[in-house]
Amino acid sequence: MYYDPYSKDLRSTVFDIETTGLYPGRDRIISASFIDPDGTDLQQFFCEDSSSEDYIVSRIIETISGYDSVITFNGQSFDLPFVLTRARRYGIADELPLMRSVDVYRLLKNYWPLASSMPSLRQKAVEEALGISSSRDDLIGGDECIRLYSEYVNLGREEAKDLILLHNGDDVRQLAGITRALSFLPYAQIAFEKGFLIKLERTDLFGTSTHKLLTGASELSKGKLSVKARIEPACIPAAFYEDSFSLQASSDGHIRLDIFVQEKEGYTFADLKALKIPEEALGPSANTQSGYAVLAKDGETDFTTCNELTKTMLERLV
């Protein structure tokens, strides 16, 4: 996402599907579209008939696997679970690739002050609110794709296929436009509460390899800054127990990091000297003072500093 500092080093795509219904156990994928966040390089897949859905699903999984971050609109509730259910049905994949899932609908619902006053948070309503609705070329809604698909499969109407692909393509193109208008979202808070992805380069006897490490929600309470994460490919199991932190990494790629913090005069802070981290390692956006990382003041969490400390520790330990 354009304004999100936690996405700037990631390879991202905007993704959307059209389906024959809402229930992945019985309904099928009609089409899938991918586009770069800058609105270029549109890639589309279309299911010509019921016998070719497995091919479309395999192409979706293959395409997603090439990205670090996938941007959707309500995709965590619909698109991604739908794809996974269909992938399991055909024995294509048991799980989705490890990636950062950015669900714009959820971000707007939870972090956009205007959301509570809007009668609808459907994508087209958001486009209108952000002033980009005029960029659409399609004139149909997602529900009409079901009828059009039936006309294509049963009657061979090529224009029906064209309308579906136009709608699906406009959905991702417009969603990419939405992401470029979201300068107002609190990205550090989102990364703290929803997680972020780190790419790690590791060199061993067999050469250099890239690992993806996806954090979950962080928590600052009870004397520690804690986060759970997953890494792929998994690293050698390890456990560190120090006075200033503990880290546990299992053979299946699950990680837990606890950084022990102190509180004094309304401040919550971590001792960087004890953690063996120089202040400059956290970057210019972090709040560091006299060898300490200030994680909160008077109960207000400094999300940026927490994220930078978590990221630096994971990069050094995993």
NORVENZI-V102025 format. One record per residue. N is the residue number from 0. SS is DSSP state (2 for helix, 1 for strand, 0 for the rest). PHI is phi as a letter, one per 20 degrees, with the letter a starting at -180 (999 if undefined). Layout:
BEGIN
n->N ss->SS phi->PHI
n->N ss->SS phi->PHI
END
This chain:
BEGIN
n->0 ss->0 phi->999
n->1 ss->0 phi->g
n->2 ss->0 phi->e
n->3 ss->0 phi->e
n->4 ss->0 phi->f
n->5 ss->0 phi->e
n->6 ss->0 phi->d
n->7 ss->0 phi->f
n->8 ss->0 phi->d
n->9 ss->0 phi->d
n->10 ss->0 phi->e
n->11 ss->1 phi->d
n->12 ss->1 phi->c
n->13 ss->1 phi->d
n->14 ss->1 phi->c
n->15 ss->1 phi->b
n->16 ss->1 phi->c
n->17 ss->1 phi->d
n->18 ss->1 phi->c
n->19 ss->0 phi->e
n->20 ss->0 phi->r
n->21 ss->0 phi->e
n->22 ss->0 phi->d
n->23 ss->0 phi->f
n->24 ss->0 phi->f
n->25 ss->0 phi->c
n->26 ss->0 phi->e
n->27 ss->0 phi->c
n->28 ss->1 phi->e
n->29 ss->1 phi->e
n->30 ss->1 phi->b
n->31 ss->1 phi->b
n->32 ss->1 phi->c
n->33 ss->1 phi->c
n->34 ss->1 phi->b
n->35 ss->0 phi->f
n->36 ss->0 phi->g
n->37 ss->0 phi->e
n->38 ss->0 phi->n
n->39 ss->0 phi->d
n->40 ss->0 phi->m
n->41 ss->0 phi->f
n->42 ss->1 phi->c
n->43 ss->1 phi->c
n->44 ss->1 phi->c
n->45 ss->1 phi->c
n->46 ss->0 phi->e
n->47 ss->0 phi->f
n->48 ss->0 phi->a
n->49 ss->2 phi->f
n->50 ss->2 phi->e
n->51 ss->2 phi->d
n->52 ss->2 phi->f
n->53 ss->2 phi->f
n->54 ss->2 phi->f
n->55 ss->2 phi->f
n->56 ss->2 phi->f
n->57 ss->2 phi->f
n->58 ss->2 phi->f
n->59 ss->2 phi->f
n->60 ss->2 phi->f
n->61 ss->2 phi->f
n->62 ss->2 phi->f
n->63 ss->2 phi->g
n->64 ss->2 phi->f
n->65 ss->0 phi->e
n->66 ss->0 phi->c
n->67 ss->0 phi->e
n->68 ss->1 phi->c
n->69 ss->1 phi->c
n->70 ss->1 phi->d
n->71 ss->1 phi->c
n->72 ss->0 phi->d
n->73 ss->0 phi->m
n->74 ss->0 phi->f
n->75 ss->0 phi->f
n->76 ss->0 phi->e
n->77 ss->0 phi->c
n->78 ss->2 phi->g
n->79 ss->2 phi->f
n->80 ss->2 phi->f
n->81 ss->2 phi->f
n->82 ss->2 phi->f
n->83 ss->2 phi->f
n->84 ss->2 phi->f
n->85 ss->2 phi->f
n->86 ss->2 phi->f
n->87 ss->2 phi->f
n->88 ss->2 phi->g
n->89 ss->0 phi->e
n->90 ss->0 phi->m
n->91 ss->0 phi->e
n->92 ss->0 phi->b
n->93 ss->0 phi->e
n->94 ss->0 phi->b
n->95 ss->0 phi->f
n->96 ss->0 phi->g
n->97 ss->0 phi->f
n->98 ss->0 phi->b
n->99 ss->1 phi->e
n->100 ss->1 phi->e
n->101 ss->1 phi->d
n->102 ss->1 phi->e
n->103 ss->2 phi->f
n->104 ss->2 phi->g
n->105 ss->2 phi->f
n->106 ss->2 phi->f
n->107 ss->2 phi->f
n->108 ss->2 phi->f
n->109 ss->2 phi->e
n->110 ss->2 phi->c
n->111 ss->0 phi->d
n->112 ss->2 phi->g
n->113 ss->2 phi->f
n->114 ss->2 phi->g
n->115 ss->2 phi->f
n->116 ss->2 phi->e
n->117 ss->0 phi->e
n->118 ss->0 phi->f
n->119 ss->0 phi->b
n->120 ss->0 phi->d
n->121 ss->0 phi->f
n->122 ss->2 phi->g
n->123 ss->2 phi->f
n->124 ss->2 phi->f
n->125 ss->2 phi->f
n->126 ss->2 phi->g
n->127 ss->2 phi->f
n->128 ss->2 phi->f
n->129 ss->2 phi->e
n->130 ss->0 phi->m
n->131 ss->0 phi->c
n->132 ss->2 phi->f
n->133 ss->2 phi->f
n->134 ss->2 phi->e
n->135 ss->0 phi->f
n->136 ss->0 phi->d
n->137 ss->0 phi->f
n->138 ss->0 phi->c
n->139 ss->0 phi->d
n->140 ss->0 phi->d
n->141 ss->2 phi->f
n->142 ss->2 phi->f
n->143 ss->2 phi->f
n->144 ss->2 phi->f
n->145 ss->2 phi->f
n->146 ss->2 phi->f
n->147 ss->2 phi->f
n->148 ss->2 phi->f
n->149 ss->2 phi->f
n->150 ss->2 phi->f
n->151 ss->2 phi->f
n->152 ss->2 phi->f
n->153 ss->2 phi->e
n->154 ss->2 phi->d
n->155 ss->0 phi->m
n->156 ss->0 phi->f
n->157 ss->2 phi->f
n->158 ss->2 phi->f
n->159 ss->2 phi->f
n->160 ss->2 phi->f
n->161 ss->2 phi->f
n->162 ss->2 phi->f
n->163 ss->2 phi->f
n->164 ss->2 phi->f
n->165 ss->2 phi->f
n->166 ss->2 phi->f
n->167 ss->2 phi->f
n->168 ss->2 phi->f
n->169 ss->2 phi->f
n->170 ss->2 phi->f
n->171 ss->2 phi->f
n->172 ss->2 phi->f
n->173 ss->2 phi->f
n->174 ss->2 phi->f
n->175 ss->2 phi->f
n->176 ss->2 phi->f
n->177 ss->2 phi->f
n->178 ss->2 phi->f
n->179 ss->0 phi->f
n->180 ss->0 phi->d
n->181 ss->0 phi->e
n->182 ss->0 phi->f
n->183 ss->0 phi->e
n->184 ss->0 phi->f
n->185 ss->0 phi->e
n->186 ss->2 phi->f
n->187 ss->2 phi->f
n->188 ss->2 phi->f
n->189 ss->2 phi->f
n->190 ss->2 phi->f
n->191 ss->2 phi->f
n->192 ss->2 phi->e
n->193 ss->2 phi->d
n->194 ss->0 phi->o
n->195 ss->0 phi->b
n->196 ss->1 phi->d
n->197 ss->1 phi->d
n->198 ss->1 phi->d
n->199 ss->1 phi->d
n->200 ss->1 phi->d
n->201 ss->1 phi->c
n->202 ss->1 phi->d
n->203 ss->1 phi->c
n->204 ss->0 phi->f
n->205 ss->0 phi->e
n->206 ss->1 phi->o
n->207 ss->1 phi->d
n->208 ss->1 phi->c
n->209 ss->1 phi->d
n->210 ss->1 phi->d
n->211 ss->1 phi->d
n->212 ss->1 phi->c
n->213 ss->1 phi->d
n->214 ss->1 phi->e
n->215 ss->1 phi->e
n->216 ss->1 phi->f
n->217 ss->1 phi->e
n->218 ss->1 phi->b
n->219 ss->1 phi->d
n->220 ss->1 phi->a
n->221 ss->0 phi->l
n->222 ss->0 phi->m
n->223 ss->1 phi->b
n->224 ss->1 phi->d
n->225 ss->1 phi->c
n->226 ss->1 phi->b
n->227 ss->1 phi->d
n->228 ss->1 phi->b
n->229 ss->1 phi->c
n->230 ss->1 phi->c
n->231 ss->1 phi->c
n->232 ss->0 phi->f
n->233 ss->0 phi->f
n->234 ss->0 phi->e
n->235 ss->0 phi->f
n->236 ss->0 phi->g
n->237 ss->1 phi->b
n->238 ss->1 phi->b
n->239 ss->1 phi->c
n->240 ss->1 phi->c
n->241 ss->0 phi->d
n->242 ss->0 phi->f
n->243 ss->0 phi->d
n->244 ss->1 phi->a
n->245 ss->1 phi->b
n->246 ss->1 phi->b
n->247 ss->1 phi->c
n->248 ss->1 phi->c
n->249 ss->0 phi->e
n->250 ss->0 phi->f
n->251 ss->0 phi->e
n->252 ss->0 phi->n
n->253 ss->1 phi->e
n->254 ss->1 phi->c
n->255 ss->1 phi->c
n->256 ss->1 phi->c
n->257 ss->1 phi->c
n->258 ss->1 phi->d
n->259 ss->1 phi->e
n->260 ss->0 phi->c
n->261 ss->1 phi->c
n->262 ss->1 phi->c
n->263 ss->1 phi->a
n->264 ss->0 phi->l
n->265 ss->0 phi->n
n->266 ss->1 phi->d
n->267 ss->1 phi->d
n->268 ss->1 phi->b
n->269 ss->1 phi->d
n->270 ss->1 phi->e
n->271 ss->2 phi->f
n->272 ss->2 phi->f
n->273 ss->2 phi->f
n->274 ss->2 phi->e
n->275 ss->0 phi->m
n->276 ss->0 phi->c
n->277 ss->0 phi->f
n->278 ss->2 phi->g
n->279 ss->2 phi->f
n->280 ss->2 phi->f
n->281 ss->2 phi->e
n->282 ss->0 phi->n
n->283 ss->0 phi->f
n->284 ss->0 phi->e
n->285 ss->0 phi->f
n->286 ss->0 phi->e
n->287 ss->1 phi->d
n->288 ss->1 phi->b
n->289 ss->0 phi->l
n->290 ss->0 phi->n
n->291 ss->1 phi->c
n->292 ss->1 phi->e
n->293 ss->1 phi->e
n->294 ss->1 phi->e
n->295 ss->1 phi->a
n->296 ss->1 phi->c
n->297 ss->0 phi->l
n->298 ss->0 phi->n
n->299 ss->1 phi->e
n->300 ss->1 phi->f
n->301 ss->0 phi->e
n->302 ss->2 phi->f
n->303 ss->2 phi->f
n->304 ss->2 phi->f
n->305 ss->2 phi->g
n->306 ss->2 phi->f
n->307 ss->2 phi->f
n->308 ss->2 phi->f
n->309 ss->2 phi->g
n->310 ss->2 phi->f
n->311 ss->2 phi->f
n->312 ss->2 phi->f
n->313 ss->2 phi->f
n->314 ss->2 phi->f
n->315 ss->2 phi->e
n->316 ss->2 phi->d
n->317 ss->0 phi->e
END
